[in-house]
Amino acid sequence: MSSLEAFDAADTDRFVVHLTRSKDDSVRVTHVELTHADVRNRYIFKQGRALVDVFSDKLAQALTNALANIGKGKGIISMPDFKITLPGLVMGGLRILCKKSADGINDIIMIRVREYVGSVKSAFCFDPSLAVDSASMRERVAVEVLRDIVNPLLDILSISRDAPPEVIENNSMAIKRQLQRMSMRQDEINFYIGLLQRYIAGCRSDAEQHRPTNGVDVINAASLG
């Protein structure tokens, strides 16, 4: 198998870029995968394309910088703090996996972006025809955050609400276990919250940039009078 799909079978990442790197360090994108629920969209470039011919300038540069961190041959790099904000889109979390091709000449590279929120079209410099609906992505991330934060708290409240001290004491271990589970997932919860916060801030910034000028407002008001 020429790709890294057998090298790393994880299917939780939402945005996956497959590339080849030649001996002269030139990188070509062979295909891109977008995953949402039970749907996977794949864009295949038969001749391979440069990063700047597939992705927006800002994302292409960020991926180029990330690729500089992984050397020749086999290796794995994790960049959990990677975040990039594009118009109407936030992407976060990055892993790069690299191995030699079967002929030992080129590197086969997979870039896995853990999550994205917003319109994925902003990531590309071409118009993908089967982009996942951005609203459903936002809803899924928001639901995951609420589930991971609210459900354990509700479980604790169901034990302690209107209960006498002895009942709370008898259930102290169950409460402690729930708090430990939340503590273990704190980084993951913060990751999702951070993505949502960046997305909301980006939407607010985009709205400010496209707000009509005062002159337009005056003309509109005059046309109504």
Salt bridges, closest charged atoms under 4 A:
GLU5 OE2 - ARG42 NH2 3.88
ASP8 OD2 - ARG95 NH2 3.67
ASP8 OD2 - ARG112 NE 3.11
ASP11 OD1 - ARG40 NH2 2.35
ASP13 OD2 - ARG95 NH2 2.52
ASP13 OD2 - ARG112 NH1 3.33
ASP25 OD1 - LYS72 NZ 2.72
GLU33 OE2 - HIS18 NE2 2.67
GLU33 OE1 - ARG40 NH1 3.39
GLU33 OE1 - ARG42 NH2 2.98
ASP107 OD2 - ARG21 NH2 2.96
ASP107 OD1 - LYS100 NZ 3.41
GLU115 OE1 - ARG14 NE 3.99
GLU115 OE2 - ARG140 NH2 2.57
ASP127 OD1 - LYS121 NZ 3.57
GLU144 OE2 - ARG140 NH1 2.64
ASP148 OD1 - ARG147 NE 3.15
ASP148 OD1 - ARG185 NH1 3.02
GLU188 OE2 - ARG185 NH2 2.96
GLU208 OE2 - ARG211 NH2 3.19
